[in-house]
Amino acid sequence: MIGIEEEYFVVDPRTRHVVPRAAEVLAAATDVLDVEQEVTRFQVEARTAPSPDLSELGARLRVARKEVAGAARSCGLAVVASGIPVLGDVMRPPLSDDVRYEQGRVLYRALQDEISICALHVHVDVPDEEHAVYVGNHLRPWLPTLIALAANSPFFVGRDTGYASWRVISWGRWPVAGAPPYFPSFASYEGALRALSESGALMDAKTVYWDARPSSRLPTVEVRVADVPLDVSDSLTLIGLIRALVVTALADVTRGDRGLPIPSEVLRAAYWRAARDGLAGDSLDVRAGTLVPAPVMAGRLLHHVRRALAEAGDLAFVEEGLGRLLGRGSGAMRQRQMHARHGHLAGVVDDLIEATVA
């Protein structure tokens, strides 16, 4: 089974700025779908009911986006699928009314100044938390490729960052975020969490923000590496690849393989390269230690999970989706194309509003 969460920004369609009015959108939408307020009042999150079928998940995602957008319109607002705010005054962000968020402000301080980020979260069933940890080991080499494919945050509050995914760079500064460490045993994972808690870096299990992590409440591995994609078809391509990665990893774990221990500093460099260049440059293949064009790395990912995709009946669907994504480019590339066409970022936000529910 697969469960999906997508986060969106609430924007004023006249100014094109993000606005702290998520509560109004939630009030208008809660009777029709599963939505939640996120850490800031700029964001809403939509969730799908779990399903093993990508087509069914796609239909549910499209309905969720349509309903959230409709709720926003009823309030004179709009929602956009972008990894980070394109326009608006977001620092310091207004936090949602939750005691945990206020505790986080005390603990994490200025790190919360750029906490306005939107991602795609994918939950895939695994037998237990121990399997989830070892699956994370196997996912580590492929997370930079998912970053490049999903990159959709080049502009941050009025400026071009020079990155395809500024969300990845901004989020990676947190003490327990970004690329997950390699754990040779489940006991070492538990020991790390105890030390992190002792240090004060964790408030609780929910603040383990690594990009692949055991869920704190479900028997799943949660993969949260991707910017929220602009296009639902891109979300589904990524979801299919992620599920296939988890299935491939579970087969390896069953054979006693706990994953290749890629050095954390090498993986961090691969993250940086993928976030900077996205699909428009080269990616670091951390297994070989060599740079290759990002589309070539995407092809290697597809080859790695081909059997799992075929067994799930997803191979043709994901091959087509990946070919389309590589052909037209990522959300970051589209945002820059819209900026070049219009000459201003308001045009980028207008396109995001339309494309989020296209």
Residue pairs with C-beta under 8 A, 6 or more apart in sequence:
1 50
1 51
1 52
1 124
1 125
2 50
2 51
2 52
2 57
2 122
2 123
2 124
2 125
2 239
2 243
3 47
3 48
3 49
3 50
3 122
3 123
3 218
3 220
4 47
4 48
4 57
4 60
4 61
4 120
4 121
4 122
4 123
4 235
4 239
5 45
5 46
5 47
5 48
5 120
5 121
5 123
6 45
6 46
6 61
6 64
6 65
6 81
6 118
6 120
6 121
6 228
6 235
7 38
7 43
7 44
7 45
7 117
7 118
7 119
7 120
7 228
8 43
8 44
8 45
8 46
8 65
8 68
8 79
8 80
8 81
8 118
8 228
8 356
9 18
9 42
9 43
9 79
9 80
9 82
9 85
9 116
9 118
10 18
10 19
10 20
10 21
10 22
10 25
10 42
10 43
10 44
10 72
10 77
10 78
10 79
11 17
11 18
11 19
11 77
11 78
11 79
11 80
11 87
11 88
11 349
11 353
12 19
12 76
12 77
12 78
13 76
13 77
13 78
13 353
15 87
16 86
16 87
16 345
16 346
16 349
16 350
17 85
17 87
17 88
17 89
18 42
18 85
18 87
18 88
18 90
18 116
19 42
19 77
19 88
20 40
20 41
20 42
20 93
20 94
21 41
21 75
21 77
22 37
22 38
22 40
22 41
22 42
22 43
22 44
22 96
23 37
23 41
23 96
24 75
24 77
25 35
25 44
25 68
25 71
25 72
25 75
25 77
25 79
26 35
26 36
26 37
26 44
26 71
28 71
28 72
28 74
28 75
29 35
29 44
29 67
29 68
29 70
29 71
32 67
32 71
33 46
33 63
33 64
33 67
33 68
34 46
34 47
34 48
34 49
34 64
35 44
35 45
35 46
35 47
35 64
35 68
36 44
36 45
36 47
37 43
37 44
37 45
37 96
38 44
38 45
38 96
39 95
39 96
39 101
39 104
39 115
40 90
40 93
40 94
40 95
40 96
40 115
40 116
41 93
41 94
41 95
41 96
42 85
42 88
42 90
42 93
42 94
42 116
43 116
43 118
44 68
44 79
46 61
46 64
46 65
46 67
46 68
47 64
48 57
48 60
48 61
48 64
49 60
50 123
51 57
51 60
52 312
54 236
54 239
54 240
54 314
54 317
55 317
57 236
57 239
58 232
58 233
58 235
58 236
61 232
61 235
61 236
62 232
65 79
65 81
65 232
65 356
65 357
66 357
68 79
69 78
69 79
69 356
69 357
72 78
72 79
78 353
79 353
79 356
80 86
80 349
80 352
80 353
80 356
81 118
81 152
81 228
81 229
81 230
81 331
81 352
81 355
81 356
82 118
82 152
82 153
82 227
82 228
82 230
82 331
82 335
82 352
83 117
83 118
83 119
83 151
83 152
83 153
83 165
83 166
83 167
83 168
83 227
83 228
83 331
84 114
84 116
84 117
84 118
84 153
84 155
84 156
84 166
84 167
84 170
85 116
85 156
85 157
86 155
86 156
86 157
86 158
86 335
86 345
86 348
86 349
86 352
87 157
87 158
87 345
87 346
87 349
88 157
89 157
90 114
90 116
90 157
91 113
91 114
91 157
92 112
92 113
93 112
93 113
93 115
93 116
95 101
95 102
95 104
95 105
95 112
100 203
100 206
103 203
104 112
104 203
104 207
105 112
107 200
107 203
108 174
111 173
111 174
114 170
117 153
117 167
117 170
117 171
118 167
118 227
118 228
119 167
119 224
119 225
119 226
119 227
119 228
120 150
120 224
120 226
120 227
120 228
120 229
120 235
120 238
120 239
121 222
121 223
121 224
122 222
122 223
122 224
122 226
122 238
122 239
122 242
122 243
123 215
123 218
123 220
123 221
123 222
124 220
124 221
124 223
124 242
124 243
124 246
124 247
125 219
125 220
126 132
126 135
126 219
126 220
126 221
126 246
126 250
127 219
127 250
128 219
129 186
129 214
129 219
130 186
131 221
131 250
131 253
132 213
132 214
132 215
132 220
132 221
133 183
133 186
133 189
133 214
134 183
134 186
134 249
134 253
134 258
134 259
135 212
135 221
135 246
135 249
135 250
135 253
136 180
136 183
136 210
136 212
136 213
136 214
136 221
136 259
137 182
137 183
137 249
137 258
137 259
137 260
137 261
138 245
138 248
138 249
138 252
138 253
138 257
138 259
138 260
139 180
139 212
139 221
139 223
139 245
139 246
139 249
140 179
140 180
140 182
140 212
140 259
140 260
140 262
140 267
140 286
141 260
141 262
141 267
141 286
141 287
142 245
142 301
142 304
143 179
143 211
143 212
143 225
143 267
143 271
144 267
144 270
144 271
144 273
144 274
144 283
144 284
144 286
144 297
145 274
145 283
145 294
145 297
145 298
145 300
145 301
146 223
146 225
146 226
146 238
146 241
146 242
147 165
147 168
147 225
147 226
147 271
147 274
147 275
147 278
148 164
148 274
148 277
148 278
148 279
148 283
148 294
148 297
148 298
148 330
149 226
149 234
149 237
149 238
149 241
149 279
149 298
149 322
149 325
149 330
150 165
150 225
150 226
150 227
150 229
150 234
150 238
150 330
150 331
151 164
151 165
151 168
151 227
151 274
151 275
151 278
151 279
151 330
151 331
151 332
152 165
152 227
152 228
152 229
152 230
152 330
152 331
152 332
152 335
153 161
153 163
153 164
153 165
153 166
153 167
153 168
153 227
153 332
154 160
154 161
154 162
154 163
154 164
154 165
154 166
154 332
154 335
154 336
155 161
155 166
155 335
155 339
155 345
155 348
156 166
156 170
158 345
160 336
160 339
161 169
162 276
163 169
163 275
163 276
164 274
164 275
164 276
164 277
164 278
164 279
164 280
164 330
164 332
164 333
165 227
165 274
165 275
165 278
165 332
166 275
167 227
168 178
168 225
168 227
168 271
168 274
168 275
169 272
169 275
171 177
171 178
171 209
172 178
172 179
172 271
174 209
175 196
175 199
175 201
176 196
176 201
176 202
176 207
176 208
176 209
176 210
177 209
177 210
177 211
178 209
178 210
178 211
178 268
178 271
179 210
179 211
179 264
179 267
179 268
179 271
180 210
180 211
180 212
180 213
181 192
181 210
181 264
182 259
182 261
182 262
182 264
183 189
183 192
184 258
184 261
185 258
193 202
193 205
193 208
196 202
196 208
201 207
202 208
204 216
205 216
206 216
208 216
209 224
211 223
211 224
211 225
212 221
212 222
212 223
212 224
212 225
213 221
213 222
213 224
214 220
214 221
214 222
215 221
215 222
221 246
223 242
223 245
223 246
226 238
227 331
227 332
228 235
229 235
229 238
229 331
230 331
230 334
230 335
230 352
230 355
230 356
231 331
231 355
231 358
233 321
233 324
234 321
234 325
234 330
234 331
236 317
236 321
237 318
237 321
237 322
237 324
237 325
240 309
240 312
240 314
240 317
240 318
240 321
241 301
241 302
241 305
241 318
241 322
243 308
243 312
243 314
244 305
244 308
244 309
244 312
244 314
244 318
245 301
245 304
245 305
245 308
247 305
247 308
247 311
247 312
248 304
248 305
248 307
248 308
249 259
251 308
252 259
260 287
262 286
262 287
266 284
266 286
266 289
267 286
269 284
270 283
270 284
270 286
273 281
273 282
273 283
273 284
273 291
274 283
274 284
274 294
277 283
277 294
278 294
278 330
278 332
278 333
279 294
279 295
279 298
279 325
279 326
279 329
279 330
279 333
280 294
280 329
280 333
281 293
281 294
282 291
282 292
282 293
282 294
283 291
283 292
283 293
283 294
283 296
283 297
284 290
284 291
285 291
285 292
285 297
285 300
292 300
295 326
298 322
298 326
302 309
302 318
302 319
302 322
306 315
309 315
309 318
309 319
328 334
329 337
334 351
334 355
335 348
335 351
335 352
338 347
338 348
338 351
339 345
339 347
339 348
341 347
342 348
342 350
